[in-house]
Amino acid sequence: MLLNAEAAKAGQPRAPGADSPAPARESVVPNPESDPKIAVAGLNFYYGPNRVLDGVTLKIHPNQVTALIGPSGCGKSTFLRSLNRMNDIVPGTRVEGSILIDGQDIYAPSVDVVDLRRRVGMVFQKSNPFPKSIFENVAYGLRINRMTRSREELGGRVEASLKAAALWDEVRDRLHASALSLSGGQQQRLCIARALAVEPEILLMDEPASALDPIATQRIEELVYQLKDRYTIVIVTHNMQQAARVSDVTAFFWLGKLIESDLTNKIFTAPAEKLTEDYVTGRFG
């Protein structure tokens, strides 16, 4: 089976049962009466004449991890980048439908995109630390947004961010060393610290552990689980074992459409759609 092969390759225990992995943690049931943090309705997204997202409607609740799964090219990363308008930098893109964050349409003409991207931080697939010191990487966003009033406050915020990213104990004695001297897993946690420093409300993660070894991957997964107490997290992953381990809700995309979204336990044990079942049991993808 695909899932068991992935698990063996990553050094993880083989999934019990013939077809699907057992989530390691119980999914958190959203309160149906609570307002979603993110509400997407009828989202169509175009690169030039090509429609890559087709009528996507999804509610994402606060302080949960929502995993986006599906084969390559199905629209997961495009959807993720639409949540902080990172797709705006690509010429010829067009959006239809609405994306509300705390009830505000983020594509409204009055929206300050710089402020939106501060509120909705992003961690990319490949770690991308600046060619600066560890300290200056984390301090960068604080400086350009003028979020601190003194050197002492800046230092405190950098330390707090590194602690939040579970990196402080490993770098506290070399803050002024180059960020490029860190290991791949440490660089990715530094990028997470950099995103957290400006106090976002939402954290978007585009396959943050895909280039890491199993030990570094485990550290990132543990960190994601800890961070949801303070942030709303949306993560794209090709690794269904990872989705099962870290997420509360899983959304399955196929050819630009959202096929199904539900509690992660249900998606991996009793999905409503045959296409979802075929994908999570490794029959394709």
Backbone as CSV, one residue per row, in Angstrom:
resi,resn,N_x,N_y,N_z,CA_x,CA_y,CA_z,C_x,C_y,C_z
1,MET,0.837,-1.209,0.000,0.000,0.000,0.000,0.862,1.245,0.000
2,LEU,0.382,2.307,-0.619,1.104,3.572,-0.670,1.391,4.114,0.719
3,LEU,0.393,4.090,1.596,0.563,4.679,2.917,1.635,3.956,3.713
4,ASN,1.607,2.650,3.683,2.596,1.894,4.422,3.978,2.055,3.819
5,ALA,4.069,2.176,2.497,5.353,2.395,1.850,5.932,3.733,2.261
6,GLU,5.079,4.758,2.284,5.529,6.078,2.721,6.011,6.032,4.154
7,ALA,5.261,5.317,5.008,5.620,5.238,6.417,6.962,4.548,6.591
8,ALA,7.167,3.470,5.850,8.431,2.756,5.986,9.583,3.607,5.500
9,LYS,9.376,4.318,4.382,10.416,5.176,3.830,10.800,6.269,4.804
10,ALA,9.808,6.804,5.518,10.060,7.902,6.454,10.492,7.418,7.825
11,GLY,10.565,6.109,8.005,10.969,5.593,9.311,9.858,5.628,10.325
12,GLN,8.618,5.732,9.863,7.480,5.759,10.769,6.890,4.357,10.877
13,PRO,6.136,4.074,11.954,5.500,2.754,12.077,4.537,2.519,10.929
14,ARG,4.420,1.302,10.515,3.455,0.969,9.460,2.044,1.217,9.973
15,ALA,1.195,1.687,9.059,-0.185,1.985,9.440,-0.938,0.700,9.698
16,PRO,-1.743,0.654,10.761,-2.540,-0.538,11.012,-3.656,-0.662,9.997
17,GLY,-4.062,-1.868,9.697,-5.162,-2.068,8.776,-4.671,-2.106,7.351
18,ALA,-5.519,-2.542,6.457,-5.092,-2.753,5.080,-5.047,-1.477,4.272
19,ASP,-5.904,-0.511,4.582,-6.082,0.578,3.637,-5.707,1.951,4.134
20,SER,-5.929,2.269,5.388,-5.807,3.667,5.785,-5.072,3.812,7.103
21,PRO,-4.402,4.986,7.283,-3.671,5.209,8.520,-4.594,5.581,9.649
22,ALA,-4.176,5.297,10.867,-4.951,5.701,12.032,-4.387,7.010,12.558
23,PRO,-5.171,8.101,12.597,-4.657,9.350,13.119,-4.107,9.175,14.532
24,ALA,-2.975,9.849,14.789,-2.313,9.679,16.074,-3.025,10.433,17.187
25,ARG,-3.736,11.489,16.826,-4.411,12.287,17.834,-5.873,12.460,17.434
26,GLU,-6.705,12.573,18.420,-8.133,12.731,18.142,-8.399,14.121,17.597
27,SER,-9.164,14.199,16.516,-9.486,15.486,15.921,-10.401,16.280,16.844
28,VAL,-10.238,17.587,16.783,-11.058,18.483,17.594,-12.298,18.866,16.798
29,VAL,-13.456,18.652,17.379,-14.702,18.971,16.694,-14.969,20.467,16.809
30,PRO,-15.108,21.192,15.663,-15.394,22.610,15.759,-16.789,22.865,16.318
31,ASN,-16.902,23.926,17.064,-18.204,24.322,17.577,-19.033,24.865,16.417
32,PRO,-20.153,24.200,16.066,-20.932,24.644,14.902,-21.483,26.052,15.063
33,GLU,-21.548,26.545,16.303,-22.078,27.885,16.518,-20.983,28.951,16.463
34,SER,-19.716,28.528,16.448,-18.634,29.510,16.417,-18.437,30.032,15.004
35,ASP,-17.987,31.267,14.916,-17.716,31.861,13.609,-16.405,31.304,13.072
36,PRO,-16.346,30.990,11.775,-15.076,30.523,11.218,-14.062,31.663,11.177
37,LYS,-12.806,31.312,11.290,-11.739,32.302,11.122,-11.628,32.696,9.665
38,ILE,-11.736,31.684,8.788,-11.676,31.899,7.340,-12.919,31.278,6.719
39,ALA,-13.601,32.040,5.879,-14.781,31.522,5.180,-14.597,31.771,3.684
40,VAL,-14.451,30.682,2.939,-14.256,30.759,1.490,-15.557,30.325,0.827
41,ALA,-16.030,31.105,-0.136,-17.304,30.783,-0.788,-17.178,30.963,-2.299
42,GLY,-17.483,29.891,-3.037,-17.538,29.950,-4.500,-16.253,30.453,-5.139
43,LEU,-15.103,30.015,-4.628,-13.829,30.554,-5.115,-13.432,29.910,-6.440
44,ASN,-13.322,30.756,-7.454,-12.730,30.369,-8.736,-11.437,31.157,-8.892
45,PHE,-10.388,30.477,-9.333,-9.109,31.169,-9.510,-8.558,30.832,-10.883
46,TYR,-8.077,31.860,-11.584,-7.597,31.707,-12.951,-6.148,32.170,-13.079
47,TYR,-5.347,31.365,-13.771,-4.066,31.824,-14.301,-4.292,32.082,-15.789
48,GLY,-4.434,33.350,-16.149,-4.808,33.656,-17.524,-6.158,33.032,-17.835
49,PRO,-6.267,32.283,-18.943,-7.560,31.661,-19.270,-7.795,30.337,-18.535
50,ASN,-6.810,29.846,-17.826,-6.921,28.527,-17.190,-7.501,28.638,-15.783
51,ARG,-8.613,27.948,-15.572,-9.219,27.925,-14.239,-8.594,26.793,-13.436
52,VAL,-7.951,27.146,-12.321,-7.264,26.130,-11.521,-7.978,25.842,-10.207
53,LEU,-8.908,26.691,-9.804,-9.795,26.399,-8.678,-11.226,26.605,-9.146
54,ASP,-12.086,25.663,-8.800,-13.434,25.644,-9.352,-14.471,25.553,-8.237
55,GLY,-15.041,26.708,-7.880,-16.162,26.736,-6.942,-15.852,26.217,-5.557
56,VAL,-14.673,26.545,-5.028,-14.272,26.019,-3.719,-14.975,26.777,-2.595
57,THR,-15.628,26.052,-1.721,-16.283,26.619,-0.543,-15.806,25.842,0.681
58,LEU,-15.254,26.556,1.669,-14.665,25.896,2.829,-14.643,26.864,4.010
59,LYS,-14.989,26.347,5.184,-14.876,27.127,6.414,-13.752,26.550,7.260
60,ILE,-12.887,27.436,7.745,-11.741,27.037,8.564,-11.890,27.701,9.923
61,HIS,-11.942,26.892,10.971,-12.217,27.404,12.306,-10.933,27.754,13.042
62,PRO,-11.030,28.677,13.995,-9.826,29.119,14.707,-9.216,28.026,15.567
63,ASN,-7.894,28.130,15.755,-7.132,27.230,16.638,-7.290,25.770,16.255
64,GLN,-7.319,25.561,14.949,-7.310,24.201,14.427,-6.261,24.096,13.332
65,VAL,-5.818,22.871,13.074,-4.942,22.600,11.941,-5.788,21.974,10.841
66,THR,-5.829,22.633,9.702,-6.545,22.114,8.541,-5.525,21.681,7.508
67,ALA,-5.557,20.402,7.133,-4.626,19.870,6.129,-5.310,19.832,4.774
68,LEU,-4.581,20.262,3.748,-5.051,20.190,2.366,-4.283,19.068,1.679
69,ILE,-5.002,18.052,1.194,-4.362,16.917,0.533,-4.912,16.782,-0.880
70,GLY,-4.193,16.003,-1.693,-4.598,15.776,-3.069,-3.367,15.617,-3.935
71,PRO,-3.519,15.072,-5.151,-2.357,14.851,-6.019,-1.740,16.163,-6.496
72,SER,-0.540,16.081,-7.021,0.131,17.267,-7.545,-0.722,17.924,-8.632
73,GLY,-0.745,19.253,-8.611,-1.471,19.991,-9.627,-2.961,20.106,-9.402
74,CYS,-3.433,19.732,-8.189,-4.881,19.743,-7.951,-5.379,21.092,-7.412
75,GLY,-4.469,22.033,-7.124,-4.898,23.358,-6.673,-4.655,23.648,-5.204
76,LYS,-4.011,22.732,-4.471,-3.813,22.930,-3.030,-2.998,24.193,-2.743
77,SER,-1.843,24.301,-3.375,-0.966,25.441,-3.099,-1.567,26.740,-3.616
78,THR,-2.253,26.684,-4.745,-2.930,27.882,-5.247,-3.983,28.353,-4.254
79,PHE,-4.738,27.408,-3.715,-5.737,27.766,-2.704,-5.066,28.375,-1.485
80,LEU,-3.988,27.745,-1.015,-3.284,28.251,0.163,-2.811,29.688,-0.068
81,ARG,-2.204,29.940,-1.213,-1.658,31.266,-1.503,-2.752,32.304,-1.722
82,SER,-3.954,31.859,-2.044,-5.052,32.815,-2.196,-5.487,33.386,-0.851
83,LEU,-5.121,32.686,0.252,-5.580,33.113,1.574,-4.802,34.310,2.114
84,ASN,-3.636,34.604,1.516,-2.950,35.856,1.874,-2.544,36.648,0.631
85,ARG,-3.178,36.319,-0.485,-3.022,37.032,-1.752,-1.598,36.977,-2.291
86,MET,-0.884,35.904,-1.984,0.438,35.730,-2.569,0.356,35.527,-4.079
87,ASN,-0.788,35.053,-4.558,-0.954,34.873,-5.997,-1.017,36.197,-6.752
88,ASP,-1.214,37.295,-6.031,-1.289,38.599,-6.691,-0.010,38.934,-7.453
89,ILE,1.119,38.363,-7.015,2.393,38.713,-7.645,2.570,38.026,-8.999
90,VAL,1.668,37.096,-9.348,1.732,36.397,-10.634,0.879,37.155,-11.645
91,PRO,1.464,37.583,-12.768,0.683,38.332,-13.762,-0.467,37.503,-14.329
92,GLY,-1.575,38.163,-14.600,-2.682,37.528,-15.302,-3.588,36.667,-14.451
93,THR,-3.492,36.789,-13.126,-4.373,35.996,-12.270,-5.691,36.724,-12.045
94,ARG,-6.722,35.954,-11.768,-8.051,36.532,-11.541,-8.793,35.683,-10.528
95,VAL,-9.555,36.345,-9.670,-10.280,35.668,-8.593,-11.765,35.983,-8.698
96,GLU,-12.585,34.956,-8.509,-14.032,35.129,-8.373,-14.461,34.461,-7.073
97,GLY,-15.565,34.932,-6.514,-16.013,34.405,-5.229,-15.480,35.265,-4.106
98,SER,-15.491,34.735,-2.878,-15.070,35.547,-1.730,-14.254,34.728,-0.744
99,ILE,-13.327,35.428,-0.097,-12.585,34.874,1.029,-12.695,35.883,2.165
100,LEU,-13.339,35.484,3.238,-13.506,36.349,4.401,-12.609,35.869,5.529
101,ILE,-11.894,36.789,6.143,-11.144,36.503,7.360,-11.720,37.393,8.453
102,ASP,-12.268,36.762,9.474,-12.984,37.489,10.534,-14.066,38.389,9.927
103,GLY,-14.719,37.877,8.881,-15.829,38.595,8.264,-15.437,39.653,7.258
104,GLN,-14.150,39.886,7.048,-13.701,40.914,6.101,-13.251,40.265,4.799
105,ASP,-13.741,40.790,3.690,-13.356,40.290,2.370,-11.929,40.729,2.066
106,ILE,-11.004,39.771,1.990,-9.602,40.142,1.826,-9.290,40.628,0.411
107,TYR,-10.209,40.440,-0.532,-10.012,40.943,-1.889,-10.739,42.262,-2.131
108,ALA,-11.287,42.862,-1.082,-11.925,44.173,-1.214,-10.865,45.222,-1.558
109,PRO,-11.222,46.244,-2.348,-10.247,47.262,-2.758,-9.599,47.991,-1.590
110,SER,-10.286,48.059,-0.464,-9.759,48.814,0.682,-8.725,48.043,1.501
111,VAL,-8.522,46.768,1.199,-7.639,45.938,2.018,-6.173,46.306,1.772
112,ASP,-5.440,46.486,2.855,-3.996,46.714,2.802,-3.322,45.346,2.725
113,VAL,-2.763,45.029,1.559,-2.206,43.694,1.347,-1.001,43.444,2.253
114,VAL,-0.199,44.470,2.516,0.946,44.309,3.417,0.475,43.920,4.818
115,ASP,-0.574,44.583,5.299,-1.109,44.253,6.612,-1.729,42.850,6.607
116,LEU,-2.395,42.491,5.502,-2.982,41.149,5.382,-1.900,40.083,5.519
117,ARG,-0.765,40.280,4.862,0.301,39.278,4.901,1.013,39.257,6.245
118,ARG,0.898,40.327,7.017,1.395,40.275,8.390,0.468,39.422,9.240
119,ARG,-0.848,39.580,9.021,-1.826,38.817,9.793,-1.860,37.350,9.383
120,VAL,-1.526,37.083,8.129,-1.580,35.730,7.595,-0.174,35.360,7.140
121,GLY,0.608,34.785,8.058,1.991,34.448,7.760,2.093,33.197,6.914
122,MET,3.276,33.016,6.294,3.440,31.870,5.401,4.819,31.262,5.548
123,VAL,4.859,29.931,5.543,6.101,29.174,5.552,6.108,28.311,4.296
124,PHE,7.197,28.403,3.537,7.232,27.761,2.228,7.846,26.368,2.295
125,GLN,7.723,25.657,1.173,8.208,24.283,1.098,9.711,24.217,1.335
126,LYS,10.452,25.103,0.692,11.901,25.133,0.859,12.245,26.258,1.820
127,SER,12.992,25.941,2.867,13.352,26.980,3.825,14.103,28.090,3.093
128,ASN,13.779,29.324,3.424,14.351,30.471,2.712,14.846,31.541,3.679
129,PRO,15.789,31.182,4.556,16.319,32.215,5.451,17.072,33.285,4.658
130,PHE,17.045,34.510,5.166,17.807,35.580,4.538,19.303,35.354,4.808
131,PRO,20.177,35.829,3.926,21.624,35.710,4.177,22.080,36.718,5.223
132,LYS,21.506,36.597,6.387,21.792,37.455,7.526,21.999,36.576,8.749
133,SER,22.209,37.192,9.885,22.359,36.416,11.111,21.026,35.811,11.535
134,ILE,21.109,34.855,12.442,19.898,34.254,12.998,19.022,35.335,13.623
135,PHE,19.632,36.205,14.409,18.899,37.288,15.078,18.215,38.189,14.059
136,GLU,18.965,38.612,13.021,18.407,39.559,12.055,17.309,38.940,11.206
137,ASN,17.347,37.628,10.990,16.257,36.974,10.270,14.942,37.157,11.004
138,VAL,14.963,36.934,12.318,13.725,37.039,13.097,13.337,38.505,13.296
139,ALA,14.349,39.371,13.425,14.087,40.786,13.695,13.604,41.530,12.462
140,TYR,13.796,40.950,11.278,13.549,41.678,10.028,12.136,42.255,9.949
141,GLY,11.139,41.393,10.139,9.757,41.853,10.049,9.400,42.856,11.134
142,LEU,9.976,42.664,12.309,9.735,43.604,13.411,10.290,44.980,13.074
143,ARG,11.450,45.002,12.420,12.056,46.294,12.063,11.251,47.010,10.984
144,ILE,10.934,46.296,9.891,10.283,46.991,8.775,8.856,47.401,9.123
145,ASN,8.231,46.698,10.055,6.883,47.069,10.495,6.896,47.991,11.718
146,ARG,8.108,48.329,12.180,8.282,49.236,13.318,7.438,48.791,14.517
147,MET,7.617,47.520,14.863,6.792,46.921,15.903,7.451,46.937,17.280
148,THR,8.663,47.437,17.364,9.326,47.537,18.669,9.856,48.954,18.862
149,ARG,9.973,49.353,20.127,10.369,50.733,20.436,11.763,50.836,21.030
150,SER,12.408,49.715,21.304,13.736,49.761,21.894,14.496,48.502,21.523
151,ARG,15.816,48.566,21.681,16.651,47.407,21.403,16.292,46.253,22.344
152,GLU,15.972,46.587,23.599,15.616,45.551,24.566,14.316,44.848,24.168
153,GLU,13.342,45.631,23.728,12.076,45.030,23.305,12.282,44.161,22.071
154,LEU,13.120,44.625,21.135,13.412,43.836,19.938,14.045,42.500,20.321
155,GLY,15.019,42.556,21.226,15.666,41.326,21.666,14.704,40.375,22.340
156,GLY,13.797,40.913,23.117,12.805,40.086,23.799,11.852,39.418,22.827
157,ARG,11.456,40.170,21.799,10.536,39.603,20.811,11.220,38.521,19.974
158,VAL,12.492,38.744,19.638,13.233,37.725,18.891,13.345,36.455,19.728
159,GLU,13.688,36.598,20.999,13.807,35.435,21.876,12.471,34.702,21.989
160,ALA,11.393,35.438,22.180,10.070,34.814,22.319,9.690,34.055,21.053
161,SER,10.023,34.607,19.901,9.679,33.955,18.636,10.487,32.683,18.439
162,LEU,11.774,32.736,18.782,12.614,31.539,18.671,12.152,30.454,19.647
163,LYS,11.705,30.854,20.822,11.161,29.880,21.764,9.874,29.273,21.230
164,ALA,9.029,30.106,20.638,7.765,29.602,20.087,8.016,28.602,18.963
165,ALA,9.118,28.775,18.248,9.457,27.867,17.157,10.351,26.719,17.618
166,ALA,10.503,26.557,18.934,11.296,25.463,19.522,12.732,25.458,19.007
167,LEU,13.312,26.654,18.881,14.671,26.771,18.351,15.626,27.489,19.303
168,TRP,15.088,28.193,20.295,15.905,29.046,21.148,17.059,28.292,21.812
169,ASP,16.790,27.151,22.385,17.827,26.421,23.116,18.980,25.991,22.214
170,GLU,18.704,25.844,20.920,19.742,25.396,19.985,20.579,26.550,19.435
171,VAL,20.075,27.784,19.509,20.790,28.896,18.869,21.100,30.049,19.818
172,ARG,20.718,29.961,21.069,20.829,31.099,21.979,22.258,31.613,22.112
173,ASP,23.242,30.733,21.919,24.642,31.141,22.068,25.293,31.540,20.748
174,ARG,24.518,31.544,19.661,25.088,31.938,18.362,24.099,32.749,17.532
175,LEU,23.437,33.654,18.172,22.418,34.455,17.496,22.979,35.290,16.356
176,HIS,24.261,35.613,16.433,24.838,36.474,15.399,25.614,35.684,14.351
177,ALA,25.476,34.363,14.388,26.018,33.519,13.326,25.065,33.549,12.135
178,SER,25.583,33.199,10.970,24.756,33.196,9.765,23.636,32.165,9.872
179,ALA,22.460,32.560,9.435,21.336,31.619,9.414,21.604,30.464,8.465
180,LEU,22.462,30.686,7.475,22.758,29.644,6.496,23.636,28.544,7.080
181,SER,24.160,28.752,8.294,24.977,27.722,8.945,24.121,26.687,9.668
182,LEU,22.820,26.927,9.760,21.919,26.000,10.438,21.604,24.808,9.555
183,SER,21.180,23.716,10.181,20.729,22.545,9.413,19.411,22.863,8.717
184,GLY,19.010,21.980,7.796,17.766,22.216,7.062,16.556,22.338,7.977
185,GLY,16.459,21.446,8.960,15.330,21.502,9.882,15.359,22.746,10.745
186,GLN,16.556,23.152,11.163,16.678,24.377,11.952,16.333,25.600,11.107
187,GLN,16.748,25.607,9.847,16.409,26.725,8.968,14.894,26.846,8.803
188,GLN,14.206,25.714,8.691,12.759,25.779,8.535,12.104,26.294,9.805
189,ARG,12.595,25.879,10.970,12.052,26.415,12.220,12.388,27.896,12.381
190,LEU,13.539,28.330,11.852,13.865,29.757,11.859,12.868,30.533,11.002
191,CYS,12.497,29.977,9.862,11.503,30.638,9.011,10.143,30.718,9.712
192,ILE,9.828,29.693,10.490,8.595,29.731,11.281,8.701,30.824,12.343
193,ALA,9.852,30.919,13.018,10.052,31.972,14.016,9.924,33.351,13.381
194,ARG,10.472,33.499,12.189,10.393,34.778,11.470,8.938,35.141,11.174
195,ALA,8.148,34.144,10.790,6.733,34.393,10.522,5.974,34.726,11.802
196,LEU,6.322,34.060,12.910,5.614,34.283,14.168,5.961,35.625,14.803
197,ALA,7.139,36.177,14.479,7.616,37.389,15.157,6.664,38.566,14.986
198,VAL,5.997,38.647,13.836,5.121,39.796,13.580,3.692,39.546,14.070
199,GLU,3.529,38.504,14.865,2.259,38.196,15.530,1.099,37.990,14.550
200,PRO,1.230,37.007,13.666,0.107,36.713,12.776,-1.032,36.051,13.535
201,GLU,-2.183,35.990,12.905,-3.321,35.264,13.465,-3.463,33.894,12.814
202,ILE,-2.972,33.803,11.576,-3.093,32.594,10.766,-1.713,32.250,10.239
203,LEU,-1.399,30.953,10.194,-0.124,30.506,9.657,-0.399,29.515,8.529
204,LEU,0.082,29.849,7.334,-0.041,28.983,6.172,1.286,28.252,5.976
205,MET,1.214,26.940,5.729,2.436,26.139,5.600,2.316,25.274,4.347
206,ASP,3.210,25.511,3.385,3.161,24.792,2.103,4.210,23.686,2.122
207,GLU,3.790,22.497,2.489,4.671,21.331,2.599,5.958,21.660,3.361
208,PRO,5.845,22.096,4.606,7.012,22.610,5.323,8.059,21.559,5.664
209,ALA,7.711,20.285,5.579,8.678,19.248,5.961,9.063,18.339,4.797
210,SER,8.663,18.685,3.584,8.871,17.760,2.465,10.343,17.556,2.129
211,ALA,11.200,18.532,2.455,12.624,18.414,2.130,13.459,17.996,3.332
212,LEU,12.800,17.588,4.422,13.525,17.314,5.667,13.620,15.817,5.952
213,ASP,14.606,15.454,6.765,14.748,14.062,7.179,13.684,13.724,8.228
214,PRO,13.507,12.427,8.557,12.422,12.040,9.475,12.487,12.701,10.843
215,ILE,13.686,12.895,11.393,13.790,13.511,12.722,13.374,14.973,12.673
216,ALA,13.865,15.712,11.664,13.480,17.114,11.519,11.988,17.241,11.225
217,THR,11.468,16.299,10.443,10.033,16.298,10.146,9.220,16.142,11.428
218,GLN,9.658,15.246,12.303,8.948,15.043,13.564,8.952,16.320,14.395
219,ARG,10.076,17.045,14.419,10.142,18.291,15.178,9.148,19.316,14.628
220,ILE,9.044,19.408,13.296,8.108,20.343,12.681,6.667,19.951,13.009
221,GLU,6.367,18.667,12.948,5.008,18.206,13.239,4.629,18.487,14.689
222,GLU,5.556,18.231,15.605,5.284,18.526,17.012,5.054,20.016,17.215
223,LEU,5.826,20.825,16.505,5.687,22.273,16.614,4.326,22.727,16.102
224,VAL,3.893,22.188,14.968,2.579,22.535,14.414,1.488,22.248,15.434
225,TYR,1.584,21.077,16.065,0.554,20.701,17.027,0.522,21.654,18.222
226,GLN,1.703,22.123,18.648,1.771,23.057,19.771,1.248,24.445,19.390
227,LEU,1.543,24.869,18.163,1.220,26.240,17.756,-0.282,26.476,17.574
228,LYS,-1.048,25.420,17.372,-2.474,25.642,17.115,-3.204,26.206,18.328
229,ASP,-2.600,26.131,19.505,-3.221,26.758,20.665,-3.297,28.274,20.499
230,ARG,-2.405,28.832,19.678,-2.336,30.286,19.508,-2.688,30.753,18.102
231,TYR,-2.640,29.845,17.140,-2.825,30.246,15.744,-3.801,29.316,15.037
232,THR,-4.368,29.819,13.950,-5.120,28.988,13.021,-4.138,28.569,11.937
233,ILE,-4.007,27.273,11.693,-2.971,26.768,10.795,-3.603,26.015,9.627
234,VAL,-3.130,26.332,8.425,-3.536,25.604,7.223,-2.262,25.060,6.595
235,ILE,-2.216,23.750,6.380,-0.988,23.105,5.903,-1.278,22.267,4.659
236,VAL,-0.464,22.443,3.638,-0.514,21.587,2.454,0.483,20.458,2.653
237,THR,0.051,19.233,2.399,0.972,18.104,2.511,0.611,17.033,1.495
238,HIS,1.645,16.391,0.925,1.432,15.211,0.097,1.444,13.940,0.936
239,ASN,1.942,14.062,2.159,2.126,12.897,3.025,0.870,12.693,3.869
240,MET,0.105,11.675,3.535,-1.161,11.474,4.236,-0.963,11.013,5.671
241,GLN,0.134,10.318,5.933,0.444,9.990,7.326,0.624,11.286,8.128
242,GLN,1.286,12.256,7.525,1.488,13.535,8.209,0.155,14.246,8.442
243,ALA,-0.697,14.270,7.444,-2.009,14.884,7.609,-2.769,14.227,8.754
244,ALA,-2.688,12.893,8.821,-3.382,12.158,9.878,-2.821,12.492,11.250
245,ARG,-1.507,12.720,11.310,-0.881,12.976,12.605,-1.147,14.379,13.128
246,VAL,-1.133,15.388,12.270,-1.098,16.764,12.784,-2.413,17.528,12.673
247,SER,-3.347,17.083,11.831,-4.494,17.942,11.542,-5.762,17.539,12.288
248,ASP,-6.623,18.532,12.473,-7.956,18.307,13.029,-8.971,18.081,11.917
249,VAL,-8.796,18.815,10.826,-9.701,18.750,9.676,-8.848,18.518,8.436
250,THR,-9.339,17.686,7.519,-8.643,17.439,6.259,-9.580,17.771,5.100
251,ALA,-9.024,18.475,4.102,-9.768,18.825,2.896,-9.076,18.192,1.701
252,PHE,-9.831,17.451,0.895,-9.286,16.730,-0.253,-9.631,17.460,-1.546
253,PHE,-8.583,17.840,-2.291,-8.745,18.530,-3.567,-8.455,17.576,-4.723
254,TRP,-9.186,17.771,-5.815,-8.996,16.945,-7.009,-9.355,17.789,-8.232
255,LEU,-8.382,18.003,-9.114,-8.580,18.772,-10.353,-9.232,20.121,-10.094
256,GLY,-8.744,20.834,-9.070,-9.221,22.181,-8.795,-10.497,22.258,-7.994
257,LYS,-11.101,21.128,-7.681,-12.342,21.105,-6.915,-12.073,20.589,-5.496
258,LEU,-12.822,21.114,-4.548,-12.799,20.563,-3.202,-13.813,19.425,-3.168
259,ILE,-13.315,18.203,-3.100,-14.191,17.035,-3.154,-14.894,16.810,-1.824
260,GLU,-14.128,16.989,-0.728,-14.686,16.678,0.584,-13.808,17.287,1.662
261,SER,-14.415,17.784,2.720,-13.673,18.200,3.912,-14.444,17.742,5.141
262,ASP,-13.702,17.259,6.130,-14.346,16.743,7.334,-13.270,16.553,8.401
263,LEU,-13.697,16.113,9.570,-12.723,15.766,10.596,-11.739,14.744,10.040
264,THR,-10.483,14.909,10.389,-9.438,14.044,9.849,-9.727,12.566,10.127
265,ASN,-10.177,12.249,11.329,-10.518,10.852,11.642,-11.489,10.280,10.624
266,LYS,-12.488,11.089,10.266,-13.537,10.598,9.360,-13.006,10.476,7.931
267,ILE,-12.206,11.440,7.500,-11.671,11.388,6.142,-10.854,10.118,5.934
268,PHE,-10.104,9.704,6.963,-9.203,8.568,6.796,-9.833,7.227,7.167
269,THR,-10.989,7.236,7.779,-11.616,5.960,8.153,-12.968,5.742,7.492
270,ALA,-13.721,6.822,7.232,-15.054,6.664,6.644,-15.404,7.873,5.787
271,PRO,-14.628,8.130,4.718,-14.937,9.288,3.872,-16.282,9.131,3.183
272,ALA,-16.912,10.250,2.891,-18.236,10.220,2.265,-18.148,9.973,0.764
273,GLU,-17.018,10.349,0.152,-16.891,10.269,-1.300,-15.972,9.120,-1.706
274,LYS,-16.377,8.379,-2.736,-15.566,7.266,-3.238,-14.198,7.754,-3.722
275,LEU,-14.144,8.926,-4.328,-12.883,9.468,-4.823,-11.911,9.717,-3.673
276,THR,-12.432,10.216,-2.559,-11.594,10.424,-1.373,-11.056,9.099,-0.864
277,GLU,-11.920,8.114,-0.783,-11.501,6.796,-0.305,-10.409,6.213,-1.194
278,ASP,-10.580,6.330,-2.501,-9.581,5.802,-3.423,-8.237,6.492,-3.232
279,TYR,-8.264,7.790,-2.956,-7.004,8.515,-2.805,-6.308,8.159,-1.495
280,VAL,-7.044,8.178,-0.391,-6.384,7.948,0.896,-5.960,6.494,1.087
281,THR,-6.534,5.593,0.329,-6.109,4.194,0.413,-5.057,3.855,-0.634
282,GLY,-4.604,4.839,-1.370,-3.484,4.627,-2.295,-3.845,4.003,-3.618
283,ARG,-5.113,4.054,-4.017,-5.481,3.465,-5.294,-5.062,4.335,-6.474
284,PHE,-4.803,5.628,-6.194,-4.195,6.493,-7.204,-3.496,7.629,-6.467
285,GLY,-2.751,8.425,-7.219,-2.100,9.595,-6.636,-0.677,9.340,-6.274
